[in-house]
Amino acid sequence: MGSPLLLLLGFKSIRTKKLSDLKVFYWGNILLAVVASIAYFTGPATAEWVQQQVTNYSKDLVENHALLGRIGFITSILSGVLGIMAVANYAQGEKPHKSIPWVLVCILLLTVLIFAYTAHLGGLIRRPDLISSII
């Protein structure tokens, strides 16, 4: 849920060019990277739980979910690094490059799409009855 809200905040901060909005946007990207890391590193334990609790699950879905989760994790870390760069510029009394908010918005758009599809696959793993109703 944080990625789409952060994406909207990014568009708002680019449009208004307010320093406070930009700083919140940069800090939000850092927070997104932390939260995505927590979710990513809990994945293996959750996969083991699914194997024990769910009798009829698709191993292919689990592997695809894990792959997309890894890609989403990487894009989130990239946005967090860019957020750190911008915050570090402010801490040094400098202004971040004007392209950083635009690059962050593009990365966030990609991240939102990846996380949405990863969540969809996670739902199919958790609810295998949905797969049979689709087919």
C-alpha positions, -999 to +999 in steps of 0.1 A: +000+000+000+029+023+006+042+022-030+010+037-047+007+064-020+044+072-024+039+074-061+011+099-057+033+119-033+060+119-059+038+134-085+026+160-060+061+169-050+072+173-086+042+195-094+045+217-063+083+217-060+079+223-023+110+214-003+090+197+025+071+175+000+103+165-017+120+156+016+090+135+027+091+118-007+128+110-003+123+097+032+093+077+021+115+059-005+140+050+023+111+037+044+098+017+015+132+001+010+132-009+047+097-023+046+103-042+013+134-057+029+115-070+058+088-085+036+115-100+013+135-117+041+104-132+056+096-150+023+115-183+029+098-189+062+064-181+047+071-206+018+079-233+044+047-225+062+027-228+029+042-262+022+031-274+057-003-258+058-016-258+023-020-292+008-028-282-028-004-254-039+014-248-071+052-249-069+054-228-101+033-201-085+055-200-054+086-198-076+071-170-098+060-152-067+095-154-052+111-142-084+089-112-087+093-105-050+130-105-055+127-081-085+104-058-064+129-059-036+157-048-059+136-019-073+127-008-038+163-009-027+172+012-057+146+038-048+158+037-012+194+044-024+183+073-045+163+086-015+195+084+007+214+102-020+189+131-020+187+133+018+225+132+020+226+162-004+203+182+018+224+172+049+255+186+031+237+218+023+234+210-014+204+206-036+198+171-051+199+169-089+166+179-105+162+145-122+161+124-090+123+129-083+115+119-119+138+088-117+122+079-084+087+082-099+096+059-128+111+034-104+081+036-082+057+031-111+076-001-120+076-012-083+039-007-080+032-029-110+056-055-098+042-055-063+006-057-076+013-087-097+034-103-069+004-099-045-019-114-071+003-145-073+005-146-035-033-146-034-034-175-059-010-195-038-031-189-006-064-195-024-059-223-049-097-225-054-094-192-073-072-209-100-098-235-107-125-209-111-104-189-135-097-219-158 
